[in-house]
């Protein structure tokens, strides 16, 4: 077998495999049974540059899991259309749904998984751009 550890800035498939294992293990989700309920997975933060979220969304779409992928990011950092199109193309039977929200409270409502990525300073051309977005979403005990 060949395991692809990623392509630099676009994908991180080995991390997605570990994340899927962790999701199923922590939620006691058995991928071999049809008795599972729909999972709500929130992908939050820098979805434009976050290679882990790109790979996880694609893997969840191909996994057969009944899942709602809820994308929550600043408007400047959305999940790329190419990833959303790939996810949609894998969901001919309707097991994968996607939605876009911008409000953090709306995003976490009913979530089974909250997957948070940082705003990546190194991806911006100017410090000002980064500074304007870095605190867009803060997840804490409140």
Secondary structure as GFF3:
##gff-version 3
##sequence-region A 1 142
A	DSSP	alpha_helix	13	26	.	.	.	ID=ss1
A	DSSP	beta_strand	39	45	.	.	.	ID=ss2
A	DSSP	alpha_helix	51	62	.	.	.	ID=ss3
A	DSSP	beta_strand	67	72	.	.	.	ID=ss4
A	DSSP	three_ten_helix	75	77	.	.	.	ID=ss5
A	DSSP	alpha_helix	81	89	.	.	.	ID=ss6
A	DSSP	beta_strand	96	101	.	.	.	ID=ss7
A	DSSP	alpha_helix	104	108	.	.	.	ID=ss8
A	DSSP	beta_strand	113	117	.	.	.	ID=ss9
A	DSSP	three_ten_helix	121	123	.	.	.	ID=ss10
A	DSSP	alpha_helix	127	133	.	.	.	ID=ss11
###
